Amino acid sequence: MIIRSNIIEAVNSLTGAKQRSILALIGIIVGIGSVIAMVSVGSIVQKEALQKFLEMGTDIVMISKKSTDTGYRKSKNQEITLENALNLPAQCPGVRIVAPFFSKYETFKFNGKKSTIPALGITSSFQSINKLTLKQGRFLHSLDENMLYCVIGEKVEKKLLSLGATKLVGSRILFKDKYFTIIGILQRVSLGGMRPFEINEGIMAPFSTLKRIFPDAKIKQVMARLNSGFGILEVKEQIQSYYKRHNRLAVTVRSPEALIGQMKKQMRLFTLLLGTIGSISLIVGGIGVMNVMLVSVTERTREIGIRRALGARKGDIQFQFLVESIVLCFIGGIIGIGIGVGATYIICYYAHWQFFIEYASVAIGVGVAISVGIFFGFYPARQAARLNPIMALRSD
């Protein structure tokens, strides 16, 4: 009953000074909201990234030329070529299948309208490694080499439909002064992981066809799926030894584990940033709470004297004001949790992520709010308890 009476008294006191209370709440709300959004968005991003890797499988590596190639004399062979990429499965026991590709941006025309899109030069194995699904038509086959055929991604499909196209499969688009026939339309793929972003953004054509159109094009990366029974480190050593031995070329081999580790490092930085913002807001809010409580002590000096004269102990007075501080921060925490959850939902909606809330983050938010109330409310409560009863009764 005593706690209930103190809570009612605290609410009445806070509503009696609405402006001061609202100003004190702003910092608490922003700080708690940042904490909730920080924990929730961090968990969602990690889950989404892991899901994208699981969609493709974790037995994928990405091979690319090192940006600085030292220790070898420069040679024309110091490039990843289609030939040496396709020879990887025969030379490296740990590699089952490869998909070299390169990308080029160029203007395409349809119904008199121009736009710039990327084109991927790929081999037929590109579909199976990236686990691409067709909406209409078929994918590129090895027999399509040197043919002016292409498969389009989701954004190109939407663009063509907006330009008045009705039947896309079999239609032709003009890409860098060459007419390409559309033979397939891909379903939208979730990006991230190892997949090139150009899949949704542009078109895919036979490697040999685009190489003829862009003679200076160089292979950007080579995707490789591993054979079972081989570890990432073992296959990485096989691939690097192969290129050093045959092409005197230093390559970088990235695995899903490495990318996940990099992603977690970025998330830690993101968490640190939000945590700093939240901490600053909480400190500002806590100082605001302290100021509100100190003003409340000053305004209620006579009331404190009367309570002491009627038998209230120092601990009772201190507890009363401490409850008031906790109630103020708890209200701010609840509002902050609502704002944090709402911000998380908006981010997930526009990023096309699956929305969920970590219950631990809600518990953390409530715990932090109460802790701030206790920490910043202790000094004003102690000041109230230490007032001289006689001097308090004499105050106006």
C-alpha positions as CSV (number, residue, x, y, z in Angstrom):
1,M,0.0,0.0,0.0
2,I,2.9,2.4,0.8
3,I,4.4,1.8,-2.6
4,R,1.1,2.2,-4.3
5,S,0.5,5.5,-2.5
6,N,4.0,6.7,-3.4
7,I,3.4,5.9,-7.1
8,I,0.0,7.8,-7.1
9,E,1.8,10.7,-5.4
10,A,4.6,10.6,-8.0
11,V,2.1,10.6,-10.9
12,N,0.2,13.6,-9.4
13,S,3.5,15.5,-8.9
14,L,4.7,14.8,-12.5
15,T,1.4,15.8,-14.1
16,G,1.4,19.0,-12.0
17,A,4.6,20.0,-13.8
18,K,3.9,18.8,-17.3
19,Q,6.4,21.0,-19.2
20,R,9.3,20.0,-17.0
21,S,8.4,16.4,-17.1
22,I,8.1,16.3,-20.9
23,L,11.5,18.0,-21.4
24,A,13.0,15.4,-19.0
25,L,11.3,12.6,-20.9
26,I,12.7,13.5,-24.3
27,G,16.2,12.3,-23.6
28,I,15.0,9.1,-22.0
29,I,12.7,8.4,-24.9
30,V,15.4,8.9,-27.5
31,G,18.0,6.9,-25.5
32,I,15.7,3.9,-24.9
33,G,14.4,4.1,-28.5
34,S,17.9,3.9,-29.8
35,V,18.8,0.9,-27.6
36,I,15.7,-1.0,-28.8
37,A,16.3,-0.1,-32.4
38,M,20.0,-1.0,-32.1
39,V,19.4,-4.5,-30.7
40,S,16.5,-5.3,-32.9
41,V,17.9,-4.1,-36.2
42,G,21.2,-5.7,-35.5
43,S,19.6,-9.1,-34.9
44,I,17.4,-8.7,-38.0
45,V,20.3,-7.8,-40.2
46,Q,22.4,-10.7,-39.0
47,K,19.5,-13.1,-39.5
48,E,18.7,-11.8,-43.0
49,A,22.4,-12.0,-44.0
50,L,22.7,-15.6,-42.7
51,Q,19.5,-16.5,-44.5
52,K,20.9,-15.3,-47.8
53,F,24.0,-17.4,-47.3
54,L,21.9,-20.4,-46.4
55,E,19.8,-20.0,-49.6
56,M,22.9,-20.4,-51.8
57,G,24.8,-22.8,-49.4
58,T,27.9,-22.3,-47.4
59,D,30.0,-24.4,-49.8
60,I,30.6,-21.4,-52.1
61,V,33.8,-19.4,-52.6
62,M,34.4,-16.2,-54.6
63,I,37.7,-15.9,-56.4
64,S,39.1,-12.5,-57.5
65,K,42.4,-11.0,-58.6
66,K,44.3,-9.2,-55.8
67,S,44.4,-5.5,-56.4
68,T,48.2,-5.4,-55.8
69,D,50.0,-8.2,-57.3
70,T,53.6,-8.2,-56.0
71,G,56.4,-10.7,-56.2
72,Y,55.8,-11.7,-59.8
73,R,57.0,-10.2,-63.1
74,K,54.2,-8.7,-65.1
75,S,52.8,-10.9,-67.8
76,K,49.9,-11.0,-70.1
77,N,48.7,-14.1,-68.3
78,Q,48.3,-12.3,-65.0
79,E,44.6,-12.1,-65.4
80,I,41.7,-14.4,-64.6
81,T,40.6,-15.7,-68.0
82,L,37.7,-17.9,-69.0
83,E,40.1,-20.7,-69.9
84,N,42.0,-20.8,-66.6
85,A,38.8,-20.4,-64.6
86,L,37.1,-23.3,-66.4
87,N,40.2,-25.5,-65.7
88,L,39.8,-25.1,-62.0
89,P,37.7,-28.2,-61.4
90,A,40.2,-30.4,-63.3
91,Q,43.2,-28.9,-61.4
92,C,41.7,-28.5,-57.9
93,P,40.1,-31.6,-56.4
94,G,38.1,-29.5,-54.0
95,V,36.3,-27.5,-56.7
96,R,33.2,-29.1,-58.2
97,I,31.9,-26.3,-60.6
98,V,32.8,-22.7,-61.4
99,A,30.9,-19.7,-62.8
100,P,33.2,-16.9,-64.1
101,F,31.5,-13.6,-65.0
102,F,32.1,-10.0,-65.7
103,S,29.8,-6.9,-65.9
104,K,29.5,-3.9,-68.1
105,Y,27.2,-0.9,-68.1
106,E,25.8,0.2,-71.4
107,T,22.8,2.0,-72.9
108,F,19.8,-0.1,-74.0
109,K,16.8,1.0,-76.1
110,F,13.2,-0.2,-76.3
111,N,10.4,1.6,-78.1
112,G,12.5,4.6,-78.6
113,K,13.3,5.0,-74.9
114,K,16.9,4.8,-73.6
115,S,18.3,3.6,-70.3
116,T,21.6,2.5,-68.8
117,I,21.7,-1.0,-67.3
118,P,24.4,-3.5,-66.4
119,A,25.0,-6.7,-68.4
120,L,26.5,-9.8,-67.0
121,G,28.7,-12.0,-69.2
122,I,28.1,-15.5,-67.8
123,T,28.3,-19.2,-68.4
124,S,25.5,-21.7,-68.1
125,S,26.6,-22.8,-64.7
126,F,25.8,-19.4,-63.3
127,Q,22.2,-20.4,-62.7
128,S,22.9,-23.5,-60.6
129,I,25.5,-21.9,-58.4
130,N,23.3,-18.8,-57.7
131,K,20.1,-20.9,-57.5
132,L,18.2,-18.7,-59.8
133,T,14.5,-19.4,-60.6
134,L,12.9,-18.5,-63.9
135,K,9.5,-16.8,-64.1
136,Q,9.2,-17.3,-67.9
137,G,11.2,-18.8,-70.7
138,R,14.6,-20.6,-70.2
139,F,18.1,-19.9,-69.0
140,L,21.2,-19.6,-71.1
141,H,22.7,-22.9,-72.3
142,S,26.2,-23.8,-73.4
143,L,24.8,-24.0,-77.0
144,D,23.9,-20.3,-76.8
145,E,27.6,-19.2,-77.0
146,N,28.1,-16.3,-79.4
147,M,24.4,-15.9,-79.8
148,L,22.6,-12.6,-79.1
149,Y,20.3,-14.1,-76.4
150,C,19.7,-12.6,-73.0
151,V,17.9,-13.3,-69.7
152,I,16.5,-10.3,-67.9
153,G,16.2,-9.4,-64.2
154,E,13.2,-8.1,-62.3
155,K,13.9,-4.4,-62.7
156,V,14.5,-4.7,-66.5
157,E,11.2,-6.6,-66.7
158,K,9.3,-3.8,-64.9
159,K,11.0,-1.2,-67.0
160,L,10.0,-2.9,-70.3
161,L,6.4,-3.3,-69.1
162,S,6.3,0.4,-68.2
163,L,7.4,1.2,-71.8
164,G,4.5,-0.7,-73.3
165,A,5.9,-4.2,-73.8
166,T,3.3,-7.0,-73.6
167,K,5.0,-10.3,-74.4
168,L,8.6,-10.1,-73.2
169,V,9.9,-13.5,-74.1
170,G,10.8,-13.4,-77.7
171,S,11.0,-9.6,-77.8
172,R,14.2,-7.8,-78.7
173,I,16.1,-5.0,-77.0
174,L,18.9,-2.9,-78.4
175,F,21.9,-3.1,-76.2
176,K,25.1,-1.3,-77.4
177,D,23.9,-1.3,-81.0
178,K,23.2,-5.1,-80.9
179,Y,19.7,-6.6,-80.9
180,F,19.4,-9.1,-78.1
181,T,16.4,-11.6,-78.0
182,I,14.9,-12.1,-74.5
183,I,14.7,-15.9,-73.9
184,G,14.0,-15.8,-70.2
185,I,12.8,-13.7,-67.2
186,L,14.2,-14.3,-63.7
187,Q,12.2,-14.2,-60.5
188,R,13.5,-11.6,-58.1
189,V,16.4,-12.9,-56.0
190,S,17.3,-11.7,-52.6
191,L,20.7,-9.9,-52.8
192,G,23.5,-10.2,-50.3
193,G,25.8,-13.1,-49.6
194,M,27.7,-14.0,-52.7
195,R,25.2,-13.1,-55.4
196,P,26.1,-10.2,-57.8
197,F,23.6,-7.3,-57.4
198,E,23.4,-7.0,-61.3
199,I,21.2,-10.1,-61.4
200,N,18.0,-8.0,-60.5
201,E,19.3,-4.8,-62.1
202,G,20.2,-5.8,-65.7
203,I,20.5,-8.6,-68.2
204,M,22.6,-11.8,-68.5
205,A,24.1,-12.9,-71.8
206,P,26.5,-15.6,-73.0
207,F,30.1,-14.9,-71.9
208,S,31.5,-15.2,-75.4
209,T,28.8,-12.9,-76.8
210,L,29.6,-10.0,-74.4
211,K,33.3,-10.6,-74.7
212,R,33.0,-10.1,-78.4
213,I,31.1,-6.8,-77.8
214,F,33.5,-5.7,-75.0
215,P,36.9,-7.0,-76.0
216,D,38.6,-5.2,-73.1
217,A,36.3,-6.7,-70.5
218,K,38.0,-8.6,-67.7
219,I,36.6,-11.3,-65.5
220,K,35.4,-9.6,-62.3
221,Q,35.1,-12.7,-60.1
222,V,34.7,-16.5,-60.3
223,M,32.2,-18.2,-58.2
224,A,33.0,-21.8,-57.3
225,R,31.1,-24.5,-55.5
226,L,33.1,-27.0,-53.4
227,N,33.1,-30.8,-53.4
228,S,32.0,-32.4,-50.2
229,G,34.7,-33.5,-47.9
230,F,36.9,-30.5,-48.5
231,G,37.4,-27.7,-46.0
232,I,37.4,-24.0,-47.0
233,L,41.1,-23.5,-46.1
234,E,42.2,-26.6,-48.0
235,V,40.4,-25.5,-51.2
236,K,41.6,-22.0,-50.8
237,E,45.2,-23.2,-50.8
238,Q,44.5,-25.4,-53.9
239,I,43.1,-22.4,-55.9
240,Q,45.8,-20.0,-54.9
241,S,48.5,-22.6,-55.7
242,Y,46.9,-23.3,-59.1
243,Y,47.0,-19.6,-60.2
244,K,50.5,-19.1,-58.9
245,R,51.7,-22.2,-60.7
246,H,50.0,-21.7,-64.0
247,N,49.5,-17.9,-64.3
248,R,51.9,-16.4,-61.8
249,L,48.8,-14.7,-60.4
250,A,47.9,-13.9,-56.8
251,V,44.2,-14.3,-56.1
252,T,41.9,-13.7,-53.2
253,V,39.5,-16.4,-52.2
254,R,36.6,-15.3,-50.0
255,S,34.3,-17.7,-48.2
256,P,30.9,-17.2,-46.5
257,E,32.5,-17.4,-43.1
258,A,34.9,-14.5,-44.0
259,L,32.0,-12.4,-45.2
260,I,29.9,-13.2,-42.2
261,G,32.8,-12.2,-40.0
262,Q,33.1,-8.9,-41.9
263,M,29.4,-8.3,-41.6
264,K,29.5,-8.9,-37.8
265,K,32.4,-6.5,-37.5
266,Q,30.4,-3.8,-39.3
267,M,27.4,-4.6,-37.1
268,R,29.6,-4.1,-34.0
269,L,30.6,-0.6,-35.3
270,F,26.9,0.1,-36.1
271,T,26.0,-1.0,-32.6
272,L,28.7,1.1,-31.0
273,L,27.5,4.2,-32.9
274,L,23.9,3.7,-31.9
275,G,25.0,2.8,-28.4
276,T,26.9,6.1,-28.2
277,I,23.9,8.1,-29.4
278,G,21.7,6.3,-26.9
279,S,24.2,6.8,-24.0
280,I,24.4,10.6,-24.7
281,S,20.6,10.8,-24.9
282,L,20.2,8.9,-21.7
283,I,22.8,11.1,-19.9
284,V,21.0,14.2,-21.1
285,G,17.7,12.7,-20.1
286,G,19.0,11.7,-16.8
287,I,20.3,15.2,-16.0
288,G,16.9,16.5,-17.0
289,V,15.3,14.0,-14.6
290,M,17.7,15.2,-11.8
291,N,16.8,18.8,-12.5
292,V,13.1,18.1,-12.4
293,M,13.5,16.2,-9.1
294,L,15.6,19.0,-7.6
295,V,13.0,21.6,-8.5
296,S,10.3,19.3,-7.1
297,V,12.2,19.1,-3.8
298,T,12.5,22.9,-3.6
299,E,8.8,23.4,-4.4
300,R,7.7,20.8,-1.8
301,T,10.0,21.8,1.0
302,R,7.1,22.6,3.3
303,E,5.4,19.4,2.5
304,I,8.6,17.5,3.4
305,G,8.7,19.3,6.7
306,I,5.1,18.4,7.5
307,R,5.7,14.7,6.7
308,R,8.8,14.7,8.9
309,A,6.8,16.4,11.7
310,L,4.1,13.7,11.4
311,G,6.7,10.9,11.9
312,A,8.1,10.2,8.4
313,R,11.7,9.0,8.5
314,K,14.5,10.1,6.3
315,G,14.3,6.8,4.5
316,D,10.6,7.3,3.8
317,I,11.2,10.7,2.2
318,Q,14.1,9.4,0.2
319,F,12.1,6.5,-1.0
320,Q,9.2,8.7,-2.0
321,F,11.3,10.9,-4.3
322,L,13.2,7.9,-5.7
323,V,9.9,6.3,-6.7
324,E,8.9,9.6,-8.4
325,S,12.2,9.5,-10.4
326,I,11.7,5.9,-11.3
327,V,8.2,6.5,-12.5
328,L,9.3,9.3,-14.7
329,C,12.0,7.2,-16.3
330,F,9.7,4.2,-16.6
331,I,7.1,6.2,-18.5
332,G,9.9,7.5,-20.8
333,G,11.2,3.9,-21.2
334,I,7.7,2.6,-22.3
335,I,7.3,5.4,-24.8
336,G,10.9,4.8,-26.0
337,I,10.2,1.1,-26.5
338,G,7.2,1.9,-28.6
339,I,9.2,4.4,-30.7
340,G,12.1,1.9,-31.0
341,V,9.7,-0.9,-32.1
342,G,8.0,1.4,-34.6
343,A,11.4,2.6,-36.1
344,T,12.4,-1.1,-36.4
345,Y,9.2,-1.9,-38.3
346,I,9.6,1.0,-40.7
347,I,13.2,0.0,-41.5
348,C,12.2,-3.6,-42.1
349,Y,9.3,-2.5,-44.3
350,Y,11.4,-0.5,-46.6
351,A,14.3,-2.9,-46.6
352,H,12.0,-5.9,-47.2
353,W,13.2,-7.7,-44.1
354,Q,11.3,-10.0,-41.9
355,F,10.2,-8.0,-38.8
356,F,10.6,-9.4,-35.4
357,I,11.5,-8.0,-32.0
358,E,14.1,-9.4,-29.6
359,Y,12.3,-9.7,-26.2
360,A,15.7,-9.3,-24.6
361,S,15.9,-5.8,-26.1
362,V,12.5,-4.8,-24.4
363,A,13.8,-6.2,-21.1
364,I,17.0,-4.2,-21.6
365,G,15.0,-1.1,-22.3
366,V,12.9,-1.4,-19.2
367,G,15.9,-2.2,-17.1
368,V,18.0,0.7,-18.4
369,A,15.0,3.1,-17.8
370,I,14.7,2.0,-14.2
371,S,18.5,2.1,-13.7
372,V,18.6,5.7,-15.0
373,G,15.7,6.6,-12.6
374,I,17.6,5.2,-9.6
375,F,21.0,6.7,-10.6
376,F,19.8,10.2,-11.4
377,G,17.1,10.3,-8.8
378,F,19.2,9.2,-5.9
379,Y,20.9,12.6,-5.3
380,P,17.6,14.7,-5.3
381,A,16.0,12.1,-3.1
382,R,18.9,12.2,-0.7
383,Q,18.7,16.0,-0.6
384,A,15.0,15.8,0.2
385,A,15.7,13.3,3.1
386,R,18.5,15.5,4.6
387,L,16.3,18.7,4.9
388,N,16.0,20.0,8.4
389,P,12.3,19.5,9.4
390,I,12.2,22.8,11.3
391,M,13.7,24.8,8.5
392,A,11.4,23.0,6.0
393,L,8.3,24.0,8.0
394,R,9.4,27.7,8.1
395,S,9.8,27.9,4.3
396,D,7.1,29.6,2.3
